[in-house]
């Protein structure tokens, strides 16, 4: 069994969660990654869901943030006001997972509108990008997704470059972007390629990126999941191929 | 996972001179009285107490633990005034920040949400702005004619609350009709300590009660004290109601120095176990014809 690129992406996302971390996740791939982490290397990972669910033991596999499977074994069932105000803004959540239609070279995120097309909007994304110490972005790697500059900044990364975040009154941030081609990272600077997915090349990354990312001197290759991890991902966490429809054609 | 169980005296030892201590409950309801009594046994002083006040405030004031009280009211519910608080207040020995209840809530919310203030309309044009000269108003940036009170954060060093049940990780549950604002007190505090009627395994908390009854997430709880009956003489529904006859005895004793000395000797000179035993003895006293 060989892992699909997006499966590796999710597993690499899960690896960003250390045991005991407080992490805010929405639904979709981030939730899948968090659930995977809880069932592998980070059994004590403490999840916060923006709807106010605090520290659930997620039952596979919820389809939205109000799915009861997401509330299983929670320590508290509060409100969005509490989750985004009392936890995220207060600074008690270290890591947030986000997606977005556009991620620019300074890791700003657009989930609002692209070229006249309306998208779902911010949700809690701006809160998370404004307050968490680490933001992990999971996304497919397409050129149109990685412009030089977002059409609209829904969630602030490093804005116009070094120092701009602090000037805006926002705390320091570390960003990690994980795609089906590579891993890019930045701290108050432009995103830089630090790792490649198995089989991917730096040229492929640059050809599929709207800006030209710098690369680390030595580029590691992301480790694919073990057979047991893949089995967990496929058979336990996504048996119906909701997250990975591409598996249906295999 | 962390076992956060500790004793009331362990909790009291965390409270140091000059700290700001928020006390949960409401009036004479679900007050963490054993934690308050543990504070009475320490040498701590100069506390700033933030409370929807009841006998917690009265006892701490009487014992000389308090420099300042921040409150919206202090009352024993079925008896309008706490005599110790009234005496301290009228003697002018206390600093006070007397707000409206909603303003207290806004202050706790500002602290819990890491905001520099919370706008609120309550307080406008009242003397609350006169007696609290530090309190500022702010003009809406959207409408120059709209002025509101900018309630500053009530950031707590320590929150003390009492709930019906908890687990050893610090998840805690209320089973009565009202949560009061215990969750907000804990969120506004750097450290929070919860006393409870019983510590149970985590699964038991939600075996017979809905998940919404989990008022406190372990994220906000530093220590848990199992101490049945310890909200006495305030209420802790549905486990027990307020001990009205004892509360009357507290008030009557507080009015007169000799009677208060006797109350202290009888109830406050020993441990929590001694207190509970003295209360049982008080309950069993023979009826005296008046």
Interface residues (C-beta under 8 A of the other chain):
Chain A: X22 X44 X46 X54 X55 X71 X73 X74 X75 X76 X77 X78 X82 X85 X86 X87 X89 X90 X91 X92
Chain B: X1 X109 X112 X113 X114 X115 X169 X171 X183 X187 X202 X211 X212 X214 X215 X216 X217 X218 X219
